[in-house]
Every structure is written in C-alpha cells, then in structure tokens.
Amino acid sequence: MDRRVLFDALLVVVGGLVAYTETFGFADPRATMREILGSLANLDIRVYLVLSGLFGIAFVGYLVVYLPQKDARTIRP
C-alpha cells in the first residue's frame, strides 16, 4: 500500500471519529447506531435516487476521464 493512500485512509478514519463524537458524543454506541440507521430508513426514496444518481455520474466520469489517461501513461511502445 502506498504511503499516501495509507495517510489518506488514516485522515478519513480520524475525521469520521471526530465527526461522530461531535455529533453524538460518547453515548452508547449501539443506541447511536440504531438512531443513525433509523434516520436513514426514514429518508424519502427521492433522496436515495438523487444520491445514487450522483454516485453514478461520478463513477462514469471516473471510467471515461481517469482510466483512459491512466492507460495512456502505462502503455509503452
């Protein structure tokens, strides 16, 4: 694993932990997870459709823009 990827993953984990403790504090983790899952289950279907559409656009952009550039750099005559 590249050192930069490891550093980025560590930053994401630390950021997630900080956001969790700022939002919910040091409460009971099981009750907090039930609260989070309950709020996600109560969201309207349109929210899921919009989020999946945004994810799809980002994924297709990755396939169309980033991967061809990566292949062009790795292929040598």
Secondary structure as GFF3:
##gff-version 3
##sequence-region A 1 77
A	DSSP	alpha_helix	3	24	.	.	.	ID=ss1
A	DSSP	alpha_helix	29	41	.	.	.	ID=ss2
A	DSSP	alpha_helix	45	61	.	.	.	ID=ss3
A	DSSP	pi_helix	62	66	.	.	.	ID=ss4
A	DSSP	alpha_helix	67	74	.	.	.	ID=ss5
###
